[in-house]
Amino acid sequence: MLGSKNKNSGHYETLISNKPEFVGNLHFSGGLHIDGRIKGNIIAEDKSGAVVRISETGVVEGEIRVPNVIINGRVAGNVYSSQHIELAKKADVQGDVHYTIMEMVMGAQVNGALVHQADPKAKGKARKQEPMAPEAVVAEKVD
């Protein structure tokens, strides 16, 4: 992982090795490491802190909705990360990336939109901007 301070870093309960192909939607919690191919959506609850890591041999054809995402392989579909996403050197995403915090290394490719989402924890904490005082606006009369 690039610079992740994630408590799940390095520990993956589930492994999809590079030989099989998984077809269907995959719901999980904890850690998921993908070296193979998945044709379907990958889903984890936002509050689960789950992590999916797609290695450089990994391929996902479907949507990803996981709080923490690390991509170094290919994804054909939209990616939704509610906490943190890392796009490593060989990442190739063909779809939109919705993120709160993102790390992207030179060489990573995204063929789609990068859509920033507000951090749900920061909701309501945004500072309100004070309007400028009338005396701060100075107009000069030109004759």
DRENMARLUM-636864 format. One line per field, with one value per atom (N, C-alpha, C): atom name; y, z, x; chain. Coordinates in nm, 4 decimals. Atoms other than C-alpha are relative to their C-alpha. Last residue first. Layout:
N
atome	[CA	...] .
Y	[Y	...] .
Z	[Z	...] .
X	[X	...] .
chaine	[A	...] .
This chain:
143
atome	[N	CA	C	N	CA	C	N	CA	C	N	CA	C	N	CA	C	N	CA	C	N	CA	C	N	CA	C	N	CA	C	N	CA	C	N	CA	C	N	CA	C	N	CA	C	N	CA	C	N	CA	C	N	CA	C	N	CA	C	N	CA	C	N	CA	C	N	CA	C	N	CA	C	N	CA	C	N	CA	C	N	CA	C	N	CA	C	N	CA	C	N	CA	C	N	CA	C	N	CA	C	N	CA	C	N	CA	C	N	CA	C	N	CA	C	N	CA	C	N	CA	C	N	CA	C	N	CA	C	N	CA	C	N	CA	C	N	CA	C	N	CA	C	N	CA	C	N	CA	C	N	CA	C	N	CA	C	N	CA	C	N	CA	C	N	CA	C	N	CA	C	N	CA	C	N	CA	C	N	CA	C	N	CA	C	N	CA	C	N	CA	C	N	CA	C	N	CA	C	N	CA	C	N	CA	C	N	CA	C	N	CA	C	N	CA	C	N	CA	C	N	CA	C	N	CA	C	N	CA	C	N	CA	C	N	CA	C	N	CA	C	N	CA	C	N	CA	C	N	CA	C	N	CA	C	N	CA	C	N	CA	C	N	CA	C	N	CA	C	N	CA	C	N	CA	C	N	CA	C	N	CA	C	N	CA	C	N	CA	C	N	CA	C	N	CA	C	N	CA	C	N	CA	C	N	CA	C	N	CA	C	N	CA	C	N	CA	C	N	CA	C	N	CA	C	N	CA	C	N	CA	C	N	CA	C	N	CA	C	N	CA	C	N	CA	C	N	CA	C	N	CA	C	N	CA	C	N	CA	C	N	CA	C	N	CA	C	N	CA	C	N	CA	C	N	CA	C	N	CA	C	N	CA	C	N	CA	C	N	CA	C	N	CA	C	N	CA	C	N	CA	C	N	CA	C	N	CA	C	N	CA	C	N	CA	C	N	CA	C	N	CA	C	N	CA	C	N	CA	C	N	CA	C	N	CA	C	N	CA	C	N	CA	C	N	CA	C	N	CA	C	N	CA	C	N	CA	C	N	CA	C	N	CA	C	N	CA	C	N	CA	C	N	CA	C	N	CA	C	N	CA	C	N	CA	C	N	CA	C	N	CA	C	N	CA	C	N	CA	C] .
Y	[-0.1116	6.2083	-0.0005	-0.0526	5.8680	0.1085	-0.0757	5.7792	0.0591	-0.1293	5.5124	0.0689	-0.0369	5.2219	0.1413	-0.1405	5.0686	0.0225	-0.0201	4.7438	0.1488	0.0689	4.6715	0.0175	-0.0901	4.9376	-0.0652	-0.1012	4.7246	0.0923	-0.1201	4.4322	0.1084	-0.1134	4.1207	0.1187	-0.0945	3.8299	0.1172	-0.1254	3.5757	0.0906	-0.1157	3.2327	0.1259	-0.0911	2.9514	0.1214	-0.1360	2.6963	0.0860	-0.0960	2.3417	0.1410	-0.0629	2.1304	0.1046	-0.0973	2.0397	0.0699	-0.0601	1.7280	0.0929	-0.1450	1.6690	0.0734	-0.0384	1.3051	0.1512	0.0008	1.2498	0.0407	0.0975	1.3617	0.0026	-0.0576	1.5538	-0.1120	0.0046	1.3603	0.0625	-0.0121	1.4425	0.0007	-0.0708	1.3109	0.0011	0.0070	1.2127	0.0871	-0.1196	1.1548	-0.0322	-0.0326	0.8774	0.1230	-0.0429	0.7125	0.0190	-0.0002	0.6976	0.0542	-0.0544	0.6003	-0.0107	0.0462	0.5491	0.0690	0.1223	0.6204	-0.0565	-0.0222	0.8822	-0.1335	0.0028	0.7736	0.0241	0.0480	0.8744	0.0128	-0.0031	0.9104	-0.0581	0.0812	0.9957	0.0218	-0.0248	1.1143	-0.0927	-0.0995	1.1430	0.0433	0.0139	0.9600	0.1097	-0.0848	0.8866	-0.0207	0.0277	0.7466	0.1023	-0.1145	0.7325	-0.0459	-0.0377	0.4521	0.1174	-0.0410	0.2698	0.0272	-0.0051	0.2529	0.0548	-0.0369	0.1410	-0.0083	-0.0073	0.1220	0.0487	0.0747	0.0266	-0.0003	-0.0260	0.2918	-0.0680	0.0284	0.2749	0.0144	0.0458	0.4405	-0.0144	-0.0111	0.4633	-0.0556	0.0783	0.5304	0.0284	-0.0220	0.6372	-0.0868	-0.0394	0.6773	0.0344	-0.0966	0.6592	0.0469	0.0193	0.4965	0.1068	-0.0871	0.4536	-0.0336	0.0318	0.3094	0.1034	-0.1119	0.3028	-0.0485	-0.0331	0.0202	0.1151	-0.0496	-0.1533	0.0210	-0.0051	-0.1894	0.0599	-0.0596	-0.2981	-0.0068	0.0814	-0.3558	0.0741	0.0055	-0.1537	-0.0863	0.0561	-0.0409	0.0080	-0.0098	0.0112	-0.0698	0.0688	0.0831	0.0247	-0.0173	0.1744	-0.0864	-0.1177	0.2314	0.0284	0.0443	-0.0174	0.1231	-0.0870	0.0259	-0.0493	0.0231	-0.1184	0.1036	-0.1155	-0.1474	-0.0407	-0.0297	-0.4165	0.1187	-0.0509	-0.5833	0.0190	-0.0053	-0.6237	0.0617	-0.0658	-0.7382	-0.0054	0.0023	-0.8327	0.0801	0.1068	-0.9017	-0.0058	-0.0308	-0.5642	-0.1103	0.0025	-0.6281	0.0263	0.0646	-0.5190	0.0083	-0.0283	-0.4422	-0.0816	0.0883	-0.4171	0.0443	-0.0360	-0.2763	-0.1014	0.1043	-0.2800	0.0563	-0.0206	-0.0040	-0.1010	0.1219	-0.1495	0.0208	-0.0082	0.1857	-0.1196	-0.1199	0.2154	0.0027	-0.1086	-0.1436	0.1160	0.0097	-0.3546	0.1200	-0.0881	-0.4236	-0.0293	0.0271	-0.5643	0.1022	-0.1124	-0.5771	-0.0467	-0.0300	-0.8456	0.1148	-0.0590	-1.0120	0.0182	-0.0005	-1.0706	0.0695	-0.0769	-1.1716	-0.0136	0.0574	-1.2868	0.0960	0.0222	-1.1293	-0.0487	0.0582	-0.9774	-0.0068	-0.0181	-0.9150	-0.0739	0.0824	-0.8656	0.0335	-0.0240	-0.7346	-0.0980	0.0300	-0.7010	0.0343	-0.0931	-0.7170	-0.0406	0.0445	-0.8759	0.1052	-0.0815	-0.8720	-0.0510	0.0454	-1.0112	0.1006	-0.1071	-0.9816	-0.0580	-0.0322	-1.2509	0.1118	-0.0671	-1.4265	0.0186	-0.0063	-1.5145	0.0780	-0.1145	-1.6188	-0.0084	0.0087	-1.8489	0.1301	0.1027	-1.8539	0.0013	-0.0392	-1.5268	-0.1058	0.0192	-1.5872	0.0254	0.0550	-1.4326	-0.0127	-0.0111	-1.3890	-0.0629	0.0662	-1.3231	0.0273	0.1266	-1.2465	-0.0802	0.0241	-0.9798	-0.1376	0.1125	-0.8335	-0.0143	0.1245	-0.6159	-0.1213	0.0139	-0.2851	-0.1324	0.1276	-0.3344	-0.0280	0.1073	-0.0575	-0.1380	0.0761	0.1849	-0.1153	0.0202	0.4158	-0.0776	0.0194	0.3927	-0.0225	-0.0657	0.5341	-0.0167	-0.1188	0.3475	0.0652	-0.1172	0.0000	0.1224] .
Z	[0.0687	-1.2905	-0.1460	0.1092	-1.1386	-0.0704	0.0977	-0.8022	-0.1035	0.0251	-0.6216	-0.1090	0.1401	-0.4770	-0.0163	0.0273	-0.1501	-0.1494	0.1431	-0.0237	-0.0274	0.0655	0.3200	-0.1513	0.0070	0.4690	-0.0676	0.1044	0.3756	-0.0117	-0.0578	0.5844	-0.1077	-0.0147	0.3807	0.0573	0.1103	0.4470	0.0265	-0.0392	0.6954	-0.1213	0.0362	0.5504	0.0353	0.0783	0.7409	-0.0310	-0.0515	0.8595	-0.0970	0.0928	0.7635	0.0534	-0.0624	1.0689	-0.0904	-0.0988	0.9626	0.0695	0.0299	0.7857	0.1137	-0.0040	0.8637	-0.0272	-0.1368	0.9558	0.0137	-0.0812	0.6227	0.1448	-0.1076	0.4379	0.0885	-0.1308	0.1334	0.1019	-0.0881	-0.1912	0.1324	-0.1428	-0.4635	0.0773	-0.0688	-0.8090	0.1489	-0.1402	-1.0404	0.0748	-0.0842	-1.3787	0.1387	-0.0572	-1.6219	0.0863	0.1169	-1.7875	0.0451	-0.0229	-1.4821	-0.1260	0.1037	-1.5219	0.0422	-0.0156	-1.2632	-0.1049	0.0773	-1.3974	0.0099	0.1412	-1.1379	-0.0738	0.0371	-0.8075	-0.1501	0.1377	-0.6900	-0.0397	0.0336	-0.3266	-0.1398	0.1049	-0.2631	-0.0070	-0.0015	0.0289	-0.1034	-0.1065	0.0040	0.0112	-0.1113	-0.3264	0.1034	-0.1031	-0.6198	0.1276	-0.1332	-0.9144	0.0962	-0.0912	-1.2482	0.1361	-0.0665	-1.4932	0.0917	0.1095	-1.6783	0.0604	-0.0329	-1.4000	-0.1196	0.1243	-1.4821	0.0273	-0.0069	-1.1783	-0.1341	0.1119	-1.2673	0.0026	0.1289	-1.0543	-0.1190	0.0125	-0.7565	-0.1457	0.1369	-0.7150	-0.0213	0.0501	-0.3435	-0.1418	0.1196	-0.2127	-0.0398	0.0575	0.1341	-0.1232	-0.0912	0.3296	-0.0732	-0.0988	0.1414	0.0955	-0.1223	-0.1690	0.0999	-0.1062	-0.4679	0.1282	-0.1319	-0.7858	0.0987	-0.0928	-1.1198	0.1354	-0.0743	-1.3614	0.0938	0.1006	-1.5600	0.0704	-0.0431	-1.3012	-0.1146	0.0888	-1.3903	0.0617	0.1150	-1.1522	-0.0829	0.0780	-0.8880	-0.1241	0.1350	-0.6994	-0.0626	0.0510	-0.3247	-0.1352	0.1254	-0.1946	-0.0394	0.0301	0.1537	-0.1199	-0.0662	0.2243	-0.0369	-0.1174	-0.0407	0.0652	-0.1068	-0.3229	0.1323	-0.1309	-0.6369	0.0961	-0.0896	-0.9576	0.1325	-0.0788	-1.2122	0.0895	0.0970	-1.4208	0.0742	-0.0468	-1.1728	-0.1102	0.0919	-1.2836	0.0608	-0.0282	-1.0621	-0.1007	0.0826	-1.1984	0.0158	0.1411	-1.0752	-0.0928	0.0378	-0.7372	-0.1493	0.1305	-0.6424	-0.0482	0.0699	-0.2716	-0.1285	0.1143	-0.1012	-0.0691	0.0967	0.2508	-0.1135	0.0880	0.4937	-0.1013	0.0084	0.7549	-0.0916	-0.0323	0.8239	0.0038	-0.1370	0.8434	0.0396	-0.0218	0.4667	0.1371	-0.0699	0.4313	0.0264	-0.1445	0.1779	0.0633	-0.0917	-0.1883	0.1448	-0.1287	-0.4884	0.0984	-0.0902	-0.8048	0.1297	-0.0900	-1.0690	0.0906	0.0866	-1.2997	0.0863	-0.0538	-1.0733	-0.1003	0.0725	-1.2130	0.0688	0.1149	-1.0212	-0.0613	0.1018	-0.7863	-0.1290	0.1283	-0.5548	-0.0928	0.0936	-0.1837	-0.1287	0.1200	0.0425	-0.0941	0.1104	0.3988	-0.1129	-0.0270	0.6663	-0.1194	-0.1021	0.5479	0.0281	-0.0970	0.2349	0.1080	-0.1199	-0.0308	0.1041	-0.1156	-0.3732	0.1131	-0.0957	-0.6656	0.1242	-0.0920	-0.9294	0.0934	0.0693	-1.1391	0.0971	-0.0846	-0.9799	-0.0752	0.0388	-1.2200	0.0821	0.0199	-1.0801	-0.0509	0.0915	-1.1485	-0.0183	0.1405	-1.0048	-0.0963	0.0648	-0.6452	-0.1496	0.1301	-0.4865	-0.0773	0.1130	-0.1257	-0.1228	0.1206	0.1771	-0.1151	-0.0338	0.5334	-0.1235	0.0859	0.4246	0.0314	-0.0490	0.6689	-0.0838	-0.0007	0.5169	0.0447	0.0983	0.6096	0.0180	0.0690	0.8102	-0.0929	-0.0972	1.0609	-0.0637	-0.0265	0.7713	0.0949	-0.1438	0.7859	0.0477	-0.0802	0.4111	0.1471	-0.1241	0.2464	0.0989	0.0201	-0.0784	0.1299	0.0000	0.0000	0.0000] .
X	[0.0686	-1.4865	0.0243	-0.0821	-1.3960	-0.0797	0.0786	-1.5423	0.0937	-0.0573	-1.3449	-0.0800	0.0112	-1.5305	0.0542	-0.0290	-1.4292	-0.0095	0.0153	-1.5783	0.0163	-0.1104	-1.4404	-0.0062	-0.1154	-1.6684	0.1195	0.0152	-1.9703	0.1204	0.0591	-1.8416	-0.0081	-0.0905	-1.7730	-0.0752	0.0093	-2.0040	0.0943	0.0625	-1.8710	-0.0098	-0.0787	-1.7961	-0.0777	0.0790	-1.9583	0.0858	0.0086	-1.7135	-0.0789	-0.0585	-1.7915	-0.0195	-0.1152	-1.8646	0.0642	0.0436	-2.2184	0.1149	0.1293	-2.0988	-0.0427	-0.0175	-1.7327	-0.1304	-0.0334	-1.7950	0.0105	0.1213	-1.9757	0.0260	-0.0189	-1.6604	-0.1240	-0.0290	-1.7823	0.0128	0.1166	-1.7626	0.0408	-0.0275	-1.5093	-0.1310	0.1076	-1.5930	0.0277	-0.0389	-1.3078	-0.0991	-0.0025	-1.4689	0.0544	0.1294	-1.3852	0.0157	0.0751	-1.0876	-0.1443	0.1444	-0.8656	-0.0642	0.0875	-0.5014	-0.1456	0.1388	-0.2278	-0.0870	0.0158	0.1225	-0.1405	-0.0260	0.2142	-0.0018	-0.1404	0.0632	0.0134	-0.0152	-0.2843	0.1469	-0.1421	-0.3850	0.0112	-0.0602	-0.7504	0.1505	-0.1443	-0.9631	0.0624	-0.0096	-1.3435	0.1454	-0.0938	-1.3853	-0.0182	0.0602	-1.6144	0.0805	-0.0529	-1.4160	-0.0587	-0.0106	-1.5976	0.0513	0.1244	-1.5296	0.0257	0.0879	-1.2531	-0.1374	0.1417	-0.9954	-0.0771	0.0676	-0.6403	-0.1503	0.1465	-0.4121	-0.0555	0.0586	-0.0531	-0.1526	-0.0640	0.1203	-0.0682	-0.1422	-0.1170	0.0454	-0.0184	-0.4568	0.1505	-0.1367	-0.5294	0.0026	-0.0324	-0.8785	0.1436	-0.1321	-0.9878	0.0188	-0.1071	-1.3109	0.1288	0.0496	-1.6434	0.1090	-0.0773	-1.4953	-0.0411	0.0505	-1.7260	0.0746	-0.0565	-1.5705	-0.0513	-0.0145	-1.7534	0.0502	0.1206	-1.6914	0.0275	0.0932	-1.4185	-0.1330	0.1395	-1.1427	-0.0810	0.0997	-0.7891	-0.1397	0.0383	-0.4979	-0.1029	-0.1226	-0.3107	-0.0233	0.0041	-0.6200	0.1388	-0.1367	-0.6501	-0.0001	-0.0285	-1.0015	0.1458	-0.1424	-1.1230	0.0367	-0.0568	-1.4951	0.1456	-0.0745	-1.6165	0.0626	0.0521	-1.8673	0.0575	-0.0608	-1.7017	-0.0561	-0.0075	-1.9052	0.0641	0.1185	-1.8400	0.0266	0.0958	-1.5731	-0.1310	0.1385	-1.2893	-0.0844	0.0923	-0.9449	-0.1397	0.1433	-0.6515	-0.0813	0.0584	-0.3025	-0.1520	-0.0228	-0.1712	-0.0511	-0.1412	-0.3319	0.0145	-0.0047	-0.6837	0.1440	-0.1254	-0.7062	0.0005	-0.0200	-1.0434	0.1282	-0.1026	-1.0640	-0.0015	-0.0519	-1.3564	0.0993	-0.1444	-1.3984	0.0671	-0.0739	-1.7438	0.1509	-0.0506	-1.9248	0.0863	-0.0809	-1.9693	0.0653	0.0686	-2.0948	0.0951	-0.0205	-1.9065	-0.0684	0.0724	-1.9879	0.0382	-0.0639	-1.8036	-0.0540	-0.0231	-2.0151	0.0640	0.1105	-1.9866	0.0395	0.1029	-1.7379	-0.1236	0.1356	-1.4372	-0.0906	0.1008	-1.0984	-0.1358	0.0694	-0.7915	-0.1003	-0.1022	-0.5359	-0.0647	0.0385	-0.7966	0.1206	-0.1110	-0.7367	-0.0349	0.0142	-1.0404	0.1145	-0.0919	-1.0139	-0.0204	-0.1399	-1.2802	0.0855	-0.0484	-1.6396	0.1435	-0.0993	-1.7837	0.0210	0.0188	-2.0545	0.0988	-0.0753	-1.9538	-0.0173	-0.0279	-2.1934	0.0666	0.1083	-2.1660	0.0409	0.1089	-1.9012	-0.1153	0.1192	-1.5651	-0.1064	0.0825	-1.2892	-0.1269	0.1451	-1.0238	-0.0618	0.0503	-0.6471	-0.1519	-0.0018	-0.5132	-0.0535	-0.1299	-0.6192	-0.0098	0.0398	-0.9299	0.1312	-0.0914	-0.8234	-0.0641	0.0475	-1.0433	0.0955	0.0639	-0.9353	-0.0374	0.1156	-0.6892	-0.0563	0.0778	-0.4367	-0.1272	-0.0746	-0.1617	-0.0790	-0.1063	-0.3213	0.0746	0.0118	-0.6412	0.1171	-0.0227	-0.5627	-0.0061	0.1206	-0.5304	0.0301	-0.0120	-0.2334	-0.1215	0.1190	-0.2044	0.0330	-0.0342	0.1004	-0.1118	-0.0809	0.1179	0.0405	0.0845	0.0000	0.0883] .
chaine	[A	A	A	A	A	A	A	A	A	A	A	A	A	A	A	A	A	A	A	A	A	A	A	A	A	A	A	A	A	A	A	A	A	A	A	A	A	A	A	A	A	A	A	A	A	A	A	A	A	A	A	A	A	A	A	A	A	A	A	A	A	A	A	A	A	A	A	A	A	A	A	A	A	A	A	A	A	A	A	A	A	A	A	A	A	A	A	A	A	A	A	A	A	A	A	A	A	A	A	A	A	A	A	A	A	A	A	A	A	A	A	A	A	A	A	A	A	A	A	A	A	A	A	A	A	A	A	A	A	A	A	A	A	A	A	A	A	A	A	A	A	A	A	A	A	A	A	A	A	A	A	A	A	A	A	A	A	A	A	A	A	A	A	A	A	A	A	A	A	A	A	A	A	A	A	A	A	A	A	A	A	A	A	A	A	A	A	A	A	A	A	A	A	A	A	A	A	A	A	A	A	A	A	A	A	A	A	A	A	A	A	A	A	A	A	A	A	A	A	A	A	A	A	A	A	A	A	A	A	A	A	A	A	A	A	A	A	A	A	A	A	A	A	A	A	A	A	A	A	A	A	A	A	A	A	A	A	A	A	A	A	A	A	A	A	A	A	A	A	A	A	A	A	A	A	A	A	A	A	A	A	A	A	A	A	A	A	A	A	A	A	A	A	A	A	A	A	A	A	A	A	A	A	A	A	A	A	A	A	A	A	A	A	A	A	A	A	A	A	A	A	A	A	A	A	A	A	A	A	A	A	A	A	A	A	A	A	A	A	A	A	A	A	A	A	A	A	A	A	A	A	A	A	A	A	A	A	A	A	A	A	A	A	A	A	A	A	A	A	A	A	A	A	A	A	A	A	A	A	A	A	A	A	A	A	A	A	A	A	A	A	A	A	A	A	A	A	A	A	A	A	A	A	A	A	A	A	A	A	A	A	A	A	A	A	A	A	A	A	A	A	A	A	A	A	A	A	A	A] .
